Amino acid sequence: MEEKDYNLPDVMQLATDAGHIMLENGAEIFRVEETMERITRHYGVESGRFFVLSNGIITSGGTSYSNVEFIPFKGAQLEKVVEVNRLSREIESGECRLQEARTRLSGIRAMKPKPFMEQVVASGVGSGAFCAIFGGSPLDCLASLTVGLLLYAFVLAVCKSGFSKIVTNILGSTIATALCIAFYRMGFGQNPGNMIIGSIIPLIPGVPFTNGIRDLANEDYIAGSTRLIDALIVFFCIAAGVALTFLVDGRIENGIIVLDGMRTNELTAIWPVQLAAAFLGTAGFAVLFGVPRDQYLPVGFCGLSGWTVYLLMIRLAGASVIESTFVATMAVVLVSRFMAVRRRCPVIVFQICGVFPLIPGAGIFWTAYYVVVKELSTAVSTGFTALGVTVAIVLGIIFITSLPGHIFKFVAKKE
């Protein structure tokens, strides 16, 4: 299907619109640039130039077209990224005319996020599953599931009200911590630490954190640093909400709840429960990130693969948390890249969710708690461990992302 004499502004605007949709919904910088170049190249525009930042796109074509767009991140809807990526490849193969591509893009832009109840239920399932991963008892998991449901209902309501990200995350972590403490005081739950860790997991900034690392791996240092700083600010807001709640509760109850570190429940620590929880938790967060429904099971498998490797390293190889996280992260990225080729889907769909069980959410909680109870040496030690885990994730992603893509395509064809 060929078409000649394209109008340069029309082609450039089509490419910019495609990049806009991808960037505001969680795509990496290099994928946005690659998609825009693929579209303009097919329609015969060789003079197009694109400069993509973490929150904006600058485009120019010849001497007659230039455009600057500010693009704030609205929240991950990876289904839109998948659809724009698929459309760009159809354009490249000559299956889609310019006008048809415009219509398709308008339809993609109008796609609605997952239904309210689907997201709320997914948050609850994810929170309960991650509570089990971190050693919570069955009752702790049930409490985390309940708080996860209530938390995400609140987050979705606040997002519609236009609250800033900083306020949303501080309020969200405050509410989650307060509910867990209240449940614990009523006897609904045995270990508030595990309950809170599971409950705050839906607030963890998986998209900017993972994409920031991938942008650094692709030498987009400005965008990568910006996204990682954004993720760190969210981590800080979560910690601030946790700390504030403990301080207020301590003032009301004349003493802060004494926690003696993370406890592991014998029932939830067994292999079948751990692996099932990793699968369910990862698949649950796939819903929150707007992953296409037909990718929920592969995404869950990616999280299961990484957590399996992590447990093998910890329990059988006697490795440290940091070493185990590094190897498990590489496993997640490897599986994600193979899945991306086999499923014809951008790798971030699998990688962002798959690496989620390894992100140091527990480290954020314990660092905040030890600061509140003024055990500063323990807080520093815990904080450095969380930092080490973060560095391990960064290096694991960078190492495997740096491998040539044709290796994965070759292996997938062999299979």
HUPEQUI-V656579 format. One record per backbone hydrogen bond with DSSP energy under -1.0 kcal/mol. NH is the residue of the N-H (numbers start at 1). CO is the residue of the C=O. E is the energy in kcal/mol with one decimal. If there is no record, write none. Layout:
nh co e
NH CO E
NH CO E
This chain:
nh co e
11 7 -2.2
12 8 -2.8
13 9 -2.4
14 10 -2.1
15 11 -2.4
16 12 -2.4
17 13 -2.7
18 14 -2.2
19 15 -2.5
20 16 -2.7
21 17 -2.2
22 18 -2.0
23 19 -2.8
24 20 -2.2
26 23 -1.2
27 22 -2.3
32 28 -1.8
33 29 -2.3
34 30 -2.5
35 31 -2.3
36 32 -2.3
37 33 -2.4
38 34 -2.2
39 35 -2.0
40 36 -2.3
41 37 -2.4
42 38 -1.7
43 39 -1.7
44 41 -1.3
45 40 -2.8
49 60 -2.9
51 58 -2.7
53 56 -3.2
57 69 -2.1
58 51 -2.6
59 67 -2.9
60 49 -2.0
61 65 -2.6
64 61 -1.0
65 61 -1.2
67 59 -2.6
69 57 -2.4
71 55 -2.8
74 24 -1.6
77 25 -1.1
78 289 -2.5
79 290 -1.9
80 77 -1.6
82 78 -2.5
83 79 -2.1
84 80 -2.5
85 81 -2.3
86 82 -2.3
87 83 -2.4
88 84 -2.5
89 85 -1.5
90 86 -1.8
91 87 -2.5
92 88 -2.2
93 89 -1.7
94 91 -1.6
95 90 -2.7
101 97 -2.5
102 98 -2.0
103 99 -2.0
104 100 -2.5
105 101 -2.5
106 102 -2.2
107 103 -1.9
108 104 -2.3
109 105 -2.8
110 106 -1.5
111 108 -1.4
119 115 -2.1
120 116 -2.3
121 117 -2.7
122 118 -2.0
123 119 -2.3
124 120 -2.1
125 121 -2.7
126 122 -2.7
127 123 -2.7
128 124 -2.5
129 125 -2.5
130 126 -2.5
131 127 -1.9
132 128 -1.6
133 129 -2.1
134 130 -2.0
135 132 -1.7
136 131 -3.1
141 137 -2.7
142 138 -2.0
143 139 -2.2
144 140 -2.8
145 141 -2.6
146 142 -2.2
147 143 -2.6
148 144 -2.9
149 145 -2.0
150 146 -2.1
151 147 -3.3
152 148 -2.1
153 149 -1.7
154 150 -1.9
155 151 -2.6
156 152 -2.6
157 153 -1.7
158 154 -2.7
159 155 -2.5
160 156 -1.5
162 159 -1.0
163 158 -1.5
168 164 -2.5
169 165 -2.3
170 166 -2.1
171 167 -2.7
172 168 -2.6
173 169 -2.4
174 170 -2.0
175 171 -2.7
176 172 -2.6
177 173 -2.3
178 174 -2.6
179 175 -2.6
180 176 -2.1
181 177 -2.5
182 178 -2.4
183 179 -2.7
184 180 -2.4
185 181 -2.4
186 182 -1.4
187 184 -1.3
188 183 -3.0
189 187 -1.3
195 191 -2.0
196 192 -2.7
197 193 -2.3
198 194 -2.2
199 195 -2.0
200 196 -2.3
203 200 -1.9
204 201 -1.7
206 204 -2.1
209 205 -1.8
210 206 -2.4
211 207 -2.7
212 208 -2.0
213 209 -1.5
214 210 -2.3
215 211 -2.8
216 212 -1.9
217 213 -2.4
218 214 -1.5
219 216 -1.8
220 215 -3.1
221 219 -1.2
224 220 -2.8
225 221 -2.5
226 222 -2.3
227 223 -2.4
228 224 -2.2
229 225 -2.4
230 226 -2.1
231 227 -2.2
232 228 -2.6
233 229 -2.3
234 230 -1.7
235 231 -2.4
236 232 -2.5
237 233 -2.4
238 234 -2.5
239 235 -2.4
240 236 -2.6
241 237 -2.3
242 238 -2.2
243 239 -2.7
244 240 -2.7
245 241 -1.9
246 242 -2.0
247 243 -2.2
248 244 -2.3
249 245 -2.8
250 246 -2.6
251 247 -2.0
252 248 -2.3
253 249 -2.9
255 250 -2.4
265 135 -1.8
269 265 -1.4
270 267 -1.0
274 270 -2.3
275 271 -2.7
276 272 -2.3
277 273 -2.7
278 274 -2.2
279 275 -2.1
280 276 -2.8
281 277 -2.9
282 278 -2.0
283 279 -2.4
284 280 -2.4
285 281 -1.9
286 282 -1.3
287 283 -1.0
288 284 -1.1
289 285 -1.7
290 287 -1.6
291 286 -2.6
295 292 -2.2
296 293 -1.5
299 295 -2.4
300 296 -2.5
301 297 -2.1
302 298 -1.7
303 299 -1.9
304 300 -2.3
305 301 -2.5
306 302 -2.2
307 303 -2.2
308 304 -2.2
309 305 -2.1
310 306 -2.2
311 307 -2.5
312 308 -2.3
313 309 -2.4
314 310 -2.5
315 311 -3.2
316 312 -1.7
317 312 -1.9
319 313 -2.7
324 320 -2.6
325 321 -2.4
326 322 -2.1
327 323 -2.1
328 324 -2.7
329 325 -2.6
330 326 -1.9
331 327 -1.9
332 328 -2.4
333 329 -2.5
334 330 -2.4
335 331 -2.6
336 332 -2.6
337 333 -2.3
338 334 -2.1
339 335 -2.6
340 336 -2.5
341 337 -1.6
342 338 -2.5
343 339 -3.1
345 340 -2.0
349 346 -1.4
351 347 -2.6
352 348 -1.9
354 350 -2.3
355 351 -2.1
356 353 -1.2
358 355 -1.6
359 356 -1.1
361 359 -2.9
364 360 -1.5
365 361 -1.7
366 362 -2.6
367 363 -2.2
368 364 -2.0
369 365 -2.6
370 366 -2.5
371 367 -1.7
372 368 -2.0
373 369 -2.2
374 371 -1.1
375 370 -2.4
376 374 -1.1
379 375 -2.3
380 376 -2.7
381 377 -2.2
382 378 -2.9
383 379 -2.8
384 380 -2.4
385 381 -1.9
386 382 -2.4
387 383 -2.3
388 384 -2.6
389 385 -2.4
390 386 -2.2
391 387 -2.5
392 388 -2.3
393 389 -2.2
394 390 -2.5
395 391 -2.8
396 392 -2.5
397 393 -2.4
398 394 -2.4
399 395 -2.7
400 396 -1.6
401 397 -2.6
402 398 -1.6
403 400 -1.2
407 404 -1.2
409 405 -1.7
410 406 -2.3
411 407 -2.2
412 408 -2.4
413 409 -1.9
414 410 -2.0
415 411 -1.8
